[in-house]
């Protein structure tokens, strides 16, 4: 239902606010899929206690998701940090 609502609001929102669909949806979705795949592979190929596997999966997921988005959004992140420093 959330996706249906988002798609129904996309056109009116697009008329009021200018934004990039790729930056809003595509890159985070690709990062999520990549990180999910890495976590799944970690679960398939590792053995250990459930807590060890959980920590490994969380680490892999966090590194892949964060690294992917950091690689894509690096310029915007640095610009935002400069703006924040200038404001403070």
C-alpha positions in Angstrom: 0.0 0.0 0.0 2.9 2.3 0.7 4.2 1.8 -2.8 0.8 2.5 -4.3 0.5 5.7 -2.3 4.0 6.8 -3.3 3.3 6.2 -7.0 0.0 8.1 -6.8 1.7 11.0 -5.1 4.7 11.1 -7.4 3.2 13.3 -10.2 1.7 16.0 -7.9 4.9 16.0 -5.8 7.0 16.3 -9.0 5.0 19.4 -10.0 5.6 21.1 -6.7 9.1 20.0 -5.9 12.0 19.2 -8.2 13.9 16.1 -7.2 15.8 13.2 -8.8 14.0 9.8 -8.7 17.4 8.1 -9.1 18.8 9.7 -6.1 15.7 9.2 -4.1 14.8 5.6 -4.9 17.2 3.8 -7.4 20.5 4.2 -5.6 19.2 3.2 -2.1 17.3 0.3 -3.7 20.5 -1.0 -5.4 22.4 -0.5 -2.2 19.8 -2.5 -0.3 19.8 -5.3 -2.8 23.6 -5.5 -2.8 23.8 -5.5 1.0 21.0 -8.0 1.3 22.8 -10.3 -1.2 26.1 -10.0 0.8 24.3 -10.8 4.1 22.6 -13.8 2.4 25.9 -15.1 1.1 27.5 -14.6 4.5 24.7 -16.7 6.1 25.0 -19.5 3.5 28.8 -19.8 3.7 29.5 -19.4 7.4 28.9 -21.6 10.4 29.0 -20.7 14.0 26.8 -19.7 16.8 23.7 -17.7 15.8 25.2 -14.6 17.5 28.4 -14.8 15.5 26.5 -15.2 12.2 24.2 -12.3 13.2 27.2 -10.0 13.9 28.9 -11.0 10.7 25.8 -10.4 8.6 25.2 -7.0 10.3 28.8 -6.0 9.6 28.7 -7.1 6.0 25.3 -5.5 5.4 26.4 -2.2 7.0 29.7 -2.0 5.1 28.1 -2.8 1.8 25.1 -0.6 2.2 27.0 2.3 3.7 29.9 1.9 1.2 27.6 1.8 -1.8 25.7 4.9 -0.8 28.9 6.7 0.3 30.4 6.0 -3.2 27.3 7.3 -5.0 26.5 10.3 -2.7 30.1 11.3 -1.7 30.0 14.7 -3.4 26.7 15.7 -1.8 27.8 14.5 1.6 31.0 16.6 1.4 29.0 19.6 0.2 26.6 19.2 3.1 29.4 18.9 5.6 31.0 22.1 4.3 27.7 23.9 4.5 27.2 22.7 8.0 30.7 23.8 9.0 30.1 27.2 7.4 26.8 27.5 9.2 28.2 26.6 12.6 
